[in-house]
Amino acid sequence: MKIKRLNRDLWGFQHYPYYQMDMDNEMFQGFVSVIMLTDGEQFFWDFEKAGKVPVTGGGMVWLQLIPKGKKRLITAMFKPAEEREKDYSVSVWYVDVIEKYIYDSDGVAVYWDKYLDVMATPQGDIRIDDKDELDEAYQQNDLTKVQYEEALDECDAIISEMFTDLKKTEENCLAILHEAMKMIENREYKLKLNV
């Protein structure tokens, strides 16, 4: 399994504000981090229903969530909303199936990536990615049978729990983002980097 840092420093995000915190309220229990993309050119992914959707670029915000008791890392990539009544709207969700997460020696959360990913858009696209990598890791004994089956089960759970009601999932993610922004404003985060 690959070990990755949640501040995405290997993605070239080293100049962006990164915050991480724990949240425990009625809307979410678990790990939360926020990356504010303060500048940079837009980069797009293509989907059948949504067309080209931005994943990076100035003005975007990435909300990363690891729900308590789940083996997933949810990244909700927000773009500035076109509707006046909203400040942000989800551009795309990218959900990594993970084994676990811990904190690195410098306090940044790191996770064990179990290869399999689910991508979805508010327009109804759902794409399972890197199943071939999961299969290969299992065939090469990098994953046990139990880990392999758990990854497949988690993938199914992500789709059924998050992407059967896309509007509700977007509303929940936006509410969590607003709460995280309040926590950042009130300095209720555990770690702040790259500012």
GINOR-V396101 format. One record per residue. N is the residue number from 1. RES is the residue in one small letter. PSI is psi as a letter, one per 20 degrees, with the letter a starting at -180 (* if undefined). D_LAST is the distance of its C-alpha to the last C-alpha in Angstrom with 2 decimals. Layout:
n=N res=RES psi=PSI d_last=D_LAST
n=N res=RES psi=PSI d_last=D_LAST
This chain:
n=1 res=m psi=q d_last=30.38
n=2 res=k psi=q d_last=27.02
n=3 res=i psi=p d_last=24.18
n=4 res=k psi=q d_last=20.76
n=5 res=r psi=p d_last=17.25
n=6 res=l psi=i d_last=15.78
n=7 res=n psi=i d_last=12.22
n=8 res=r psi=k d_last=14.31
n=9 res=d psi=h d_last=12.99
n=10 res=l psi=i d_last=16.57
n=11 res=w psi=j d_last=16.45
n=12 res=g psi=k d_last=14.18
n=13 res=f psi=j d_last=11.16
n=14 res=q psi=i d_last=9.06
n=15 res=h psi=j d_last=6.86
n=16 res=y psi=q d_last=6.35
n=17 res=p psi=p d_last=4.94
n=18 res=y psi=p d_last=7.64
n=19 res=y psi=q d_last=9.81
n=20 res=q psi=q d_last=13.28
n=21 res=m psi=r d_last=16.26
n=22 res=d psi=q d_last=20.03
n=23 res=m psi=p d_last=22.02
n=24 res=d psi=n d_last=25.71
n=25 res=n psi=a d_last=27.49
n=26 res=e psi=h d_last=30.19
n=27 res=m psi=h d_last=28.04
n=28 res=f psi=q d_last=26.22
n=29 res=q psi=p d_last=26.39
n=30 res=g psi=a d_last=24.11
n=31 res=f psi=p d_last=20.66
n=32 res=v psi=p d_last=17.95
n=33 res=s psi=q d_last=14.55
n=34 res=v psi=p d_last=12.62
n=35 res=i psi=p d_last=10.73
n=36 res=m psi=o d_last=10.08
n=37 res=l psi=n d_last=11.34
n=38 res=t psi=i d_last=10.43
n=39 res=d psi=a d_last=12.93
n=40 res=g psi=q d_last=15.45
n=41 res=e psi=q d_last=19.12
n=42 res=q psi=q d_last=20.70
n=43 res=f psi=p d_last=22.28
n=44 res=f psi=q d_last=25.20
n=45 res=w psi=q d_last=27.37
n=46 res=d psi=p d_last=31.04
n=47 res=f psi=q d_last=32.95
n=48 res=e psi=g d_last=36.58
n=49 res=k psi=g d_last=36.32
n=50 res=a psi=i d_last=32.87
n=51 res=g psi=b d_last=33.06
n=52 res=k psi=p d_last=29.85
n=53 res=v psi=p d_last=26.77
n=54 res=p psi=p d_last=23.18
n=55 res=v psi=h d_last=20.91
n=56 res=t psi=r d_last=17.92
n=57 res=g psi=q d_last=17.08
n=58 res=g psi=p d_last=15.17
n=59 res=g psi=i d_last=15.48
n=60 res=m psi=q d_last=16.03
n=61 res=v psi=p d_last=14.72
n=62 res=w psi=p d_last=15.65
n=63 res=l psi=p d_last=17.05
n=64 res=q psi=p d_last=18.15
n=65 res=l psi=p d_last=21.00
n=66 res=i psi=n d_last=23.32
n=67 res=p psi=q d_last=26.21
n=68 res=k psi=p d_last=28.05
n=69 res=g psi=j d_last=31.13
n=70 res=k psi=q d_last=30.31
n=71 res=k psi=m d_last=29.66
n=72 res=r psi=q d_last=27.31
n=73 res=l psi=o d_last=23.68
n=74 res=i psi=p d_last=23.42
n=75 res=t psi=o d_last=20.81
n=76 res=a psi=o d_last=21.32
n=77 res=m psi=o d_last=19.90
n=78 res=f psi=p d_last=19.84
n=79 res=k psi=q d_last=20.49
n=80 res=p psi=p d_last=20.95
n=81 res=a psi=q d_last=24.45
n=82 res=e psi=h d_last=27.45
n=83 res=e psi=q d_last=29.29
n=84 res=r psi=h d_last=28.81
n=85 res=e psi=i d_last=29.05
n=86 res=k psi=q d_last=25.97
n=87 res=d psi=h d_last=22.31
n=88 res=y psi=q d_last=21.72
n=89 res=s psi=q d_last=24.20
n=90 res=v psi=p d_last=24.17
n=91 res=s psi=g d_last=24.48
n=92 res=v psi=q d_last=25.25
n=93 res=w psi=p d_last=25.15
n=94 res=y psi=o d_last=24.82
n=95 res=v psi=o d_last=26.13
n=96 res=d psi=p d_last=26.30
n=97 res=v psi=p d_last=29.17
n=98 res=i psi=r d_last=27.98
n=99 res=e psi=g d_last=29.89
n=100 res=k psi=r d_last=27.48
n=101 res=y psi=q d_last=23.99
n=102 res=i psi=a d_last=22.92
n=103 res=y psi=p d_last=19.95
n=104 res=d psi=r d_last=19.26
n=105 res=s psi=h d_last=19.51
n=106 res=d psi=j d_last=15.75
n=107 res=g psi=i d_last=15.84
n=108 res=v psi=p d_last=14.74
n=109 res=a psi=p d_last=17.52
n=110 res=v psi=q d_last=19.80
n=111 res=y psi=q d_last=22.82
n=112 res=w psi=o d_last=26.19
n=113 res=d psi=p d_last=26.77
n=114 res=k psi=k d_last=30.44
n=115 res=y psi=g d_last=30.58
n=116 res=l psi=p d_last=31.79
n=117 res=d psi=q d_last=29.62
n=118 res=v psi=p d_last=30.45
n=119 res=m psi=q d_last=29.12
n=120 res=a psi=q d_last=30.15
n=121 res=t psi=q d_last=29.85
n=122 res=p psi=i d_last=30.82
n=123 res=q psi=i d_last=33.77
n=124 res=g psi=j d_last=35.30
n=125 res=d psi=p d_last=34.43
n=126 res=i psi=p d_last=34.30
n=127 res=r psi=p d_last=33.92
n=128 res=i psi=p d_last=34.17
n=129 res=d psi=q d_last=32.52
n=130 res=d psi=k d_last=33.08
n=131 res=k psi=h d_last=36.27
n=132 res=d psi=h d_last=37.75
n=133 res=e psi=h d_last=35.10
n=134 res=l psi=g d_last=35.88
n=135 res=d psi=g d_last=39.60
n=136 res=e psi=g d_last=39.24
n=137 res=a psi=h d_last=37.28
n=138 res=y psi=g d_last=40.07
n=139 res=q psi=h d_last=42.81
n=140 res=q psi=j d_last=41.36
n=141 res=n psi=k d_last=41.18
n=142 res=d psi=i d_last=37.39
n=143 res=l psi=q d_last=37.71
n=144 res=t psi=r d_last=40.57
n=145 res=k psi=g d_last=42.69
n=146 res=v psi=g d_last=41.20
n=147 res=q psi=g d_last=37.58
n=148 res=y psi=g d_last=38.70
n=149 res=e psi=h d_last=40.47
n=150 res=e psi=h d_last=37.64
n=151 res=a psi=g d_last=35.29
n=152 res=l psi=g d_last=37.89
n=153 res=d psi=g d_last=38.41
n=154 res=e psi=h d_last=34.70
n=155 res=c psi=g d_last=34.56
n=156 res=d psi=g d_last=37.53
n=157 res=a psi=h d_last=36.06
n=158 res=i psi=g d_last=32.80
n=159 res=i psi=g d_last=34.96
n=160 res=s psi=h d_last=37.33
n=161 res=e psi=h d_last=34.84
n=162 res=m psi=h d_last=32.15
n=163 res=f psi=j d_last=33.80
n=164 res=t psi=h d_last=37.22
n=165 res=d psi=n d_last=35.86
n=166 res=l psi=h d_last=32.97
n=167 res=k psi=g d_last=32.81
n=168 res=k psi=g d_last=32.53
n=169 res=t psi=g d_last=29.81
n=170 res=e psi=g d_last=27.75
n=171 res=e psi=g d_last=28.38
n=172 res=n psi=g d_last=27.39
n=173 res=c psi=h d_last=24.09
n=174 res=l psi=h d_last=23.32
n=175 res=a psi=g d_last=24.32
n=176 res=i psi=g d_last=22.10
n=177 res=l psi=g d_last=19.09
n=178 res=h psi=g d_last=20.02
n=179 res=e psi=g d_last=20.43
n=180 res=a psi=h d_last=17.05
n=181 res=m psi=h d_last=15.46
n=182 res=k psi=g d_last=17.67
n=183 res=m psi=h d_last=16.63
n=184 res=i psi=g d_last=12.91
n=185 res=e psi=h d_last=14.20
n=186 res=n psi=j d_last=16.45
n=187 res=r psi=k d_last=13.95
n=188 res=e psi=k d_last=16.30
n=189 res=y psi=r d_last=14.07
n=190 res=k psi=h d_last=14.65
n=191 res=l psi=p d_last=11.38
n=192 res=k psi=p d_last=7.63
n=193 res=l psi=r d_last=5.76
n=194 res=n psi=k d_last=3.78
n=195 res=v psi=* d_last=0.00
